[in-house]
Amino acid sequence: MEITRFHLAPGVTMKQFIAANADVDEWLRQQPGFILRRICVQDDGMVVDMLLWTSVANGQRAARGIVTELTGSPVHAAIDHATVDWSVRSCQHAVDAV
């Protein structure tokens, strides 16, 4: 599971941020091991971006790709990079819907 937390860049709305992710979303769909992505916002404005991968290696590889392969993406300007907290960890427990 990849979890990234951050604030948006000053003046950027959540609607603008989601629009800036269009190329990222399409790129993610093509990445090996990608399962899902969810973006939420906390009451304090902190954005929580969660991605589920089939393996830690797939998540780490894709995270590097967002920085190297999507350098021109508008998403990078929409994030306050000083606030980014990112991790990819192996799930230790899961419960699925019946």
Secondary structure, DSSP 8 states (H G I E B T S, - for coil): -EEEEEEE-TT--HHHHHHHTHHHHHHHHTSTTEEEEEEEE-TTS-EEEEEEESSHHHHHHHHHHHHHTTTT-GGGGGEEEEEEEEEE---S------
